[in-house]
Amino acid sequence: MELQFLGTGAGVPSKQRNVTSIALKLLDERNEVWLFDCGEGTQQQILETTIRPRKITKIFITHSHGDHILGLPGLVSSRSFQGGEDALDIYGPKGIKDFLEMSLKVSGTHLKYPINYYEITETGLIFDDQTFSVYCEHLDHRIECFGYRVVEKDHIGELNVEKLKAEGIPPGPIYKDIKSGQVVTLADGRVIDGKDFVGDTIKGRVVTILGDTRLHPNCFVLSKHANVLVHESTFGGSESKMAKSYYHSTSLQAASVAYKSEVDQLFLTHISARYLGRQALELEEEAQTIFPNSKIVKDFDTFDIPLKK
């Protein structure tokens, strides 16, 4: 599992930062890539990475401001030309279907695959299968906006191969049954319980990605004990009044969410173009005064999210 930041700027693209898009790369877990927001130029950013558009199976939109959705028509169209034939699921606020369908209609774009739209009318659990669950909650922005919490299902513990060999059980297909926790009868008549040869369950990872927001109780709900929190940091800590006026957060507010939610890592993104070079690093440094494991991200930064064994 990896996070790759395709755009880390706020509002408009700059020479240093494109507008918002984040890729959650689940290639080992399910051979898929999930996008969170798709600002203008996202498909151009993807060209600088190893991401293949056909691997993008889900796009989660936090809200409908242009710097978060204007890249959708181009990416969806290009995906059709680049081998994408499987369905694409798009989650987001009401109106996202009308926006994309009208863009495709006016431009005469015909796709080789279906799009499944999930316009969010009720928050909470919005996706669930054998490997992942996704939850969303409302945030506090100028328009309807969501934050997402991606929860990986727990992993079966590691098979104790050395213990099996010590019991005279050689490697083979039977190991699969033992790891799944089955009660197995061996060729010599012995009956063993697979649970006795499997380590403790490995906790699944949690990734929280918040849209644009003022400080809000749901930031804490979505972030609790997350391995990774991605939080906007449009303004510096001294500009809390301006942040509130524009329905955004400061670096200090993001750090307080990370600290109180007991997350492992905070990534600061959605950086205003007013913060360049050393000024941007100061956002990171002031966040670290509250939550030391804070990092301001740049376009194309990629981070592995390992399992905690």
PyMOL commands that set and color helices and strands:
alter all, ss='L'
color gray80, all
select helices_A, chain A and resi 27-30+42-46+53-55+66-69+72-81+96-106+161-166+174-179+194-197+217-223+237-245+251-261+278-288
alter helices_A, ss='H'
color red, helices_A
select strands_A, chain A and resi 2-7+21-26+32-36+56-60+88-92+115-119+124-128+132-138+146-152+183-185+191-193+206-210+228-232+265-269+294-296+302-304
alter strands_A, ss='S'
color yellow, strands_A
deselect
rebuild
show_as cartoon
